[in-house]
Amino acid sequence: MNNPGAYPHIFVITGAESTGKSTLAKQLAEHFEAKYFPEFARQYIIQINRDYNFSDIERIAGKQVEQYNEALCTENKIVFLDTWLIITKVWFEVVYKKVPYWLGEVISNSKISGFLLCDTDIPWIPDPVRENGGKKRQILHEKYKKNLELFQMNYYVVSGKGHKRLQNAIKNVENQL
């Protein structure tokens, strides 16, 4: 495992549904010529072809831990994770009112350089996997923010549309390097 402050710098793109997380993660990886881990939850939920359950969310959390561990071992200077355990923790809380016992400890012990919390200032676009438009999206945004503060994570709210959003994210990443 890396020493604190050593490479890689791991950045997590997080936020409510339809806030541009995947697009931003790819753009940042390209800009910084960095390693990128795509969102696992979305592809998993689509491929199970049924309603998800608690065990499915645990599998998603397990895969997010695997991606994080793989990120720690990379020789890249910077790594971007498209979503991570903060979102999954809130998902457990909102849908099931309980969280696996190990999740908080893993979050607490992680070495994340920073979180980019995507603001809800861009329109929500419905699709078959999205569940939380309207006021729910802002409520979730606040829950993510509270969890980032609870776990004392460095985070930055990324706002703006299009190129401005990307430039805001780039600036926040550069400030952490």
C-alpha positions in Angstrom: 0.0 0.0 0.0 1.2 3.5 -0.7 2.3 5.9 2.0 0.1 8.9 2.7 0.9 11.6 0.1 2.5 9.1 -2.2 1.2 8.3 -5.7 -1.3 7.6 -6.9 -3.6 10.5 -6.2 -7.1 9.0 -6.3 -10.0 11.2 -7.1 -13.6 10.0 -6.9 -16.3 11.6 -9.0 -19.5 11.4 -7.0 -23.0 13.0 -6.9 -26.7 12.4 -7.5 -28.1 10.8 -10.7 -27.7 12.6 -14.0 -25.1 15.1 -12.8 -22.5 14.2 -15.4 -20.3 11.9 -13.3 -19.3 9.4 -16.0 -18.7 12.1 -18.6 -16.6 14.1 -16.2 -14.6 11.1 -15.0 -13.7 10.2 -18.7 -12.9 13.8 -19.5 -10.6 14.2 -16.5 -8.8 10.9 -17.2 -8.2 12.1 -20.7 -7.0 15.5 -19.7 -4.6 14.2 -17.0 -3.6 11.1 -19.1 -4.8 9.2 -16.0 -6.2 5.7 -15.2 -9.9 5.6 -15.0 -12.3 3.1 -13.5 -15.9 3.3 -14.9 -19.0 3.1 -12.8 -19.7 -0.5 -12.0 -23.2 -0.2 -10.4 -25.0 1.0 -13.5 -23.7 -1.8 -15.8 -24.4 -4.4 -13.1 -28.0 -3.2 -12.5 -28.7 -3.3 -16.2 -27.3 -6.8 -16.8 -29.2 -8.5 -13.9 -32.4 -7.9 -15.8 -34.6 -7.9 -12.6 -35.2 -5.7 -9.6 -32.0 -5.3 -7.5 -31.8 -6.5 -3.9 -29.6 -5.9 -0.8 -27.1 -8.6 -2.0 -26.7 -7.0 -5.3 -25.8 -3.7 -3.7 -23.3 -5.6 -1.5 -21.7 -7.0 -4.7 -21.5 -3.5 -6.1 -19.8 -2.3 -3.0 -17.4 -5.2 -3.2 -16.5 -4.4 -6.7 -15.9 -0.7 -5.7 -13.5 -1.9 -3.1 -11.7 -4.1 -5.7 -11.4 -1.1 -8.0 -10.1 1.1 -5.2 -7.5 -1.6 -4.3 -6.5 -1.9 -7.9 -6.1 1.9 -8.1 -3.8 1.9 -5.1 -1.5 -0.5 -6.9 -1.3 1.4 -10.2 1.8 3.2 -11.2 -0.2 6.1 -12.6 0.2 9.4 -10.9 -3.5 10.0 -10.9 -6.5 7.7 -10.9 -10.2 8.6 -11.3 -13.0 6.5 -9.9 -16.5 7.0 -11.4 -18.6 6.8 -8.2 -17.5 4.9 -5.1 -18.6 3.7 -1.6 -20.1 7.0 -0.4 -22.9 6.7 -3.0 -23.3 3.1 -2.2 -23.5 3.8 1.6 -26.3 6.3 1.0 -28.0 3.9 -1.4 -28.1 1.3 1.4 -29.4 3.8 3.9 -32.2 5.2 1.6 -33.4 2.0 0.2 -32.8 -0.6 3.0 -32.3 1.6 6.1 -29.2 -0.5 7.0 -25.6 -0.6 5.9 -23.2 -3.6 5.9 -21.1 -3.4 9.1 -17.8 -3.1 7.2 -18.6 -0.3 4.9 -17.9 2.6 7.2 -14.6 1.2 8.2 -13.4 0.8 4.6 -14.5 4.4 3.8 -12.7 5.7 6.9 -9.5 3.9 6.1 -9.3 4.9 2.4 -6.7 7.1 1.0 -8.7 9.3 -1.4 -7.0 12.6 -2.5 -10.3 14.3 -3.2 -13.9 13.9 -4.1 -15.5 15.9 -6.9 -19.2 16.2 -5.9 -21.2 17.0 -9.0 -23.8 19.7 -8.5 -27.4 19.3 -9.5 -27.2 22.3 -11.7 -27.7 20.4 -15.0 -31.0 18.8 -16.0 -32.0 15.3 -14.8 -32.5 13.0 -17.8 -34.6 9.9 -17.1 -33.6 6.5 -18.2 -34.6 2.9 -17.1 -32.0 2.7 -14.4 -32.5 6.1 -12.8 -34.8 6.4 -9.8 -34.2 9.8 -8.2 -35.2 12.8 -10.2 -36.8 16.0 -8.9 -36.5 16.9 -5.3 -35.0 13.5 -4.5 -31.9 14.4 -6.5 -31.2 17.4 -4.3 -31.9 15.4 -1.1 -29.3 12.8 -2.2 -26.8 15.5 -3.1 -27.1 16.8 0.5 -26.7 13.3 1.9 -23.5 12.7 -0.1 -22.2 16.1 1.1 -23.0 15.2 4.8 -21.3 11.8 4.4 -18.2 13.4 2.9 -18.1 15.7 5.9 -18.8 12.9 8.4 -15.8 10.9 7.0 -13.7 14.1 6.9 -13.0 13.8 3.2 -11.6 16.5 1.0 -14.4 17.4 -1.5 -15.2 20.1 -3.9 -18.6 20.8 -5.5 -18.2 20.9 -9.2 -20.8 23.1 -11.0 -21.3 24.7 -14.4 -22.3 23.4 -17.7 -20.2 21.8 -20.4 -16.7 23.1 -20.7 -17.1 25.3 -17.6 -17.9 22.2 -15.5 -14.8 20.4 -16.8 -12.6 23.5 -16.2 -13.9 23.7 -12.6 -13.1 20.1 -12.0 -9.6 20.4 -13.5 -8.9 23.3 -11.3 -10.0 21.4 -8.2 -7.9 18.4 -9.1 -4.8 20.5 -9.8 -5.2 22.2 -6.4 -4.8 18.8 -4.7 -1.7 17.7 -6.6 
